[in-house]
């Protein structure tokens, strides 16, 4: 369920909600915890995106 390529060693799935500052549109992405951290770093470097929420999903 992780959007990143490669094998995820972490089985926990996290939901990341992002908001585009220009358009106001929110999107939801799903990652393993390890790739979630990488994606948050990418978002921090992008002036157009803001993290709205990051939640661990329980199955």
Protein Blocks (a to p, Z undefined) as FASTA:
>chain_A
ZZbgcjdfbfbdcddddddfknopacdddddfklmmmmmmmmmmpmkbccfbdcdddZZ
